[in-house]
Amino acid sequence: MGVTAVLMLPLLLLGISGLLFIYQEVSRLWSKSVVQNKVVVITDAISGMGKECARVFHTGGARLVLCGKNWERLQSLYDALISVADPSKTFTPKLVLLDLSDISCVQDVAKEVLDCYGCVDILINNASVKVKGPAHKISLELDKKIMDANYFGPIILTKALLPNMISRRTGQIVLVNNIQGKLGIPFRTAYAASKHAALGFFDCLRAEVEEYDVVVSTVSPTFIRSYHVDPGQGNWEASIWKFFFRKLTYGAHPVDVAEEVMRTVRRKKQEVFLANPIPKAAVYIRTLFPELFFAVVAYGVKERLSVPEEG
């Protein structure tokens, strides 16, 4: 019996691996069929996250409208997409110049977006501007700029495109948000405030448009890190706070977030929290044991202020 069990174990592992491979391939093909021929608008398509979303949805056969505030970088993304795609299975992306922090022009640009194909099936609100520093040293002008880019810009664009979805009784709006829409981290007051505001708006909108068969989804990673930056060890293990903060701030790779956005669209998920166990635990602790959470965060601030920063 023991020998038989030992011989069966590799076969069992091989069988499980085969099933997982088949599941992944079926999911990949299913994802492509879901977005094929769909009009997908991606804001800040020139960011790392935006590029990966563009790649995933372009490969899936979507009709892309790529928005960004730098025309040269949009052109570079366009060239990269069409150089590797099969022209018989994909559509040529359309490019739209859009700076969401300039809220005075968003309404007009939304009309340009609609003119590309006459409708929008999926809107991916991806644009985001970050700032870090003590609250009393961040100017009110910068606070307003962060709110324009992270909150007012996306909701103006969403409101402009939403009537088209409601009239057609179909569509999906995806907000790529951040863990700081759930909890605040010190020295990021303006950023956290904008993310809380955005999450609140789209949570309310979800209930309002459900009767029109319009789906509202939020995808909240910790942070979206750059392509080639991996966490370093340093001396983070010196305290529990530093370990917690390191786990909280190490973000997801753009490829992983883009694939999660595709799964969210395919499954019509309402909310996705993309993070390792430490940030997830922090959200629950903030909800269930707020005093403990505040104490840990405050201790981390005091410790940081007592240690000179490198460089």
Secondary structure in CASP SS format (residue, H / E / C, confidence):
PFRMAT SS
TARGET T0000
AUTHOR 0000-0000-0000
METHOD secondary structure of the structure
MODEL  1
M C 1.00
G H 1.00
V H 1.00
T H 1.00
A H 1.00
V H 1.00
L H 1.00
M H 1.00
L H 1.00
P H 1.00
L H 1.00
L H 1.00
L H 1.00
L H 1.00
G H 1.00
I H 1.00
S H 1.00
G H 1.00
L H 1.00
L H 1.00
F H 1.00
I H 1.00
Y H 1.00
Q H 1.00
E H 1.00
V H 1.00
S H 1.00
R H 1.00
L H 1.00
W H 1.00
S H 1.00
K H 1.00
S H 1.00
V H 1.00
V H 1.00
Q C 1.00
N C 1.00
K C 1.00
V E 1.00
V E 1.00
V E 1.00
I E 1.00
T C 1.00
D C 1.00
A C 1.00
I C 1.00
S C 1.00
G H 1.00
M H 1.00
G H 1.00
K H 1.00
E H 1.00
C H 1.00
A H 1.00
R H 1.00
V H 1.00
F H 1.00
H H 1.00
T H 1.00
G C 1.00
G C 1.00
A C 1.00
R E 1.00
L E 1.00
V E 1.00
L E 1.00
C E 1.00
G E 1.00
K C 1.00
N C 1.00
W H 1.00
E H 1.00
R H 1.00
L H 1.00
Q H 1.00
S H 1.00
L H 1.00
Y H 1.00
D H 1.00
A H 1.00
L H 1.00
I H 1.00
S H 1.00
V H 1.00
A C 1.00
D C 1.00
P C 1.00
S C 1.00
K C 1.00
T C 1.00
F C 1.00
T C 1.00
P C 1.00
K E 1.00
L E 1.00
V E 1.00
L E 1.00
L C 1.00
D C 1.00
L C 1.00
S C 1.00
D C 1.00
I C 1.00
S C 1.00
C C 1.00
V H 1.00
Q H 1.00
D H 1.00
V H 1.00
A H 1.00
K H 1.00
E H 1.00
V H 1.00
L H 1.00
D H 1.00
C H 1.00
Y H 1.00
G C 1.00
C C 1.00
V C 1.00
D C 1.00
I E 1.00
L E 1.00
I E 1.00
N E 1.00
N C 1.00
A C 1.00
S C 1.00
V C 1.00
K C 1.00
V C 1.00
K C 1.00
G C 1.00
P C 1.00
A H 1.00
H H 1.00
K H 1.00
I C 1.00
S C 1.00
L H 1.00
E H 1.00
L H 1.00
D H 1.00
K H 1.00
K H 1.00
I H 1.00
M H 1.00
D H 1.00
A H 1.00
N H 1.00
Y H 1.00
F H 1.00
G H 1.00
P H 1.00
I H 1.00
I H 1.00
L H 1.00
T H 1.00
K H 1.00
A H 1.00
L H 1.00
L H 1.00
P H 1.00
N H 1.00
M H 1.00
I H 1.00
S H 1.00
R H 1.00
R C 1.00
T C 1.00
G E 1.00
Q E 1.00
I E 1.00
V E 1.00
L E 1.00
V E 1.00
N C 1.00
N C 1.00
I H 1.00
Q H 1.00
G H 1.00
K C 1.00
L C 1.00
G C 1.00
I C 1.00
P C 1.00
F C 1.00
R C 1.00
T H 1.00
A H 1.00
Y H 1.00
A H 1.00
A H 1.00
S H 1.00
K H 1.00
H H 1.00
A H 1.00
A H 1.00
L H 1.00
G H 1.00
F H 1.00
F H 1.00
D H 1.00
C H 1.00
L H 1.00
R H 1.00
A H 1.00
E H 1.00
V H 1.00
E H 1.00
E H 1.00
Y H 1.00
D C 1.00
V E 1.00
V E 1.00
V E 1.00
S E 1.00
T E 1.00
V E 1.00
S E 1.00
P E 1.00
T C 1.00
F C 1.00
I E 1.00
R C 1.00
S C 1.00
Y C 1.00
H C 1.00
V C 1.00
D C 1.00
P C 1.00
G C 1.00
Q C 1.00
G C 1.00
N C 1.00
W H 1.00
E H 1.00
A H 1.00
S C 1.00
I H 1.00
W H 1.00
K H 1.00
F H 1.00
F H 1.00
F H 1.00
R H 1.00
K H 1.00
L H 1.00
T H 1.00
Y C 1.00
G C 1.00
A E 1.00
H C 1.00
P H 1.00
V H 1.00
D H 1.00
V H 1.00
A H 1.00
E H 1.00
E H 1.00
V H 1.00
M H 1.00
R H 1.00
T H 1.00
V H 1.00
R H 1.00
R H 1.00
K C 1.00
K C 1.00
Q C 1.00
E E 1.00
V E 1.00
F E 1.00
L E 1.00
A C 1.00
N C 1.00
P H 1.00
I H 1.00
P H 1.00
K H 1.00
A H 1.00
A H 1.00
V H 1.00
Y H 1.00
I H 1.00
R H 1.00
T H 1.00
L H 1.00
F C 1.00
P H 1.00
E H 1.00
L H 1.00
F H 1.00
F H 1.00
A H 1.00
V H 1.00
V H 1.00
A H 1.00
Y H 1.00
G H 1.00
V H 1.00
K H 1.00
E H 1.00
R H 1.00
L H 1.00
S H 1.00
V C 1.00
P C 1.00
E C 1.00
E C 1.00
G C 1.00
END
